[in-house]
Amino acid sequence: MISGKRKPNVPLITSFLRYNVSSGAATATDFLTLLFFKEVLGIYYVLATFIGACCGATVAFFLGRNWTFFSKDGKMSTQSVKFIFVVCGSILLNTFGEYFFTDIVKIGHYMLARVVTAVTVGLSYNFPMQRYFVFK
């Protein structure tokens, strides 16, 4: 420990590469849930996006803690609270992005809007917040 701050457990490039793999798994969970709720159950796509994001976030937390950032020495309860805070921001950004790109920009199909939104939010918000706030 240097000046009271703990060094991240995984080097930046390694955590970034692992983040992309684990976020792929979380995104697959998110998207499959979205498709199920939207296409099978007929739920409004914005609500289905929210539900999918919650399911994907659960996968992301456990992969982030146990593999991406290998941060099992931190208290799970503290990490969980921080993660929930970050995920709330992420869900809002993803849900608004889905609406923005689908209904305002009219990017085309809602799944194309979902992909654009997910990549943007994942790289600009989720990765830095998880690495430097949740699993630091």
Secondary structure by P-SEA (a helix, b strand, c coil): cccccccccccaaaaaaaaaaaaaaaaaaaaaaaaaaaccccccaaaaaaaaaaaaaaaaaaaaaccccccccccaaaaaaaaaaaaaaaaaaaaaaaaaaccccccccaaaaaaaaaaaaaaacaaaaaaccccc
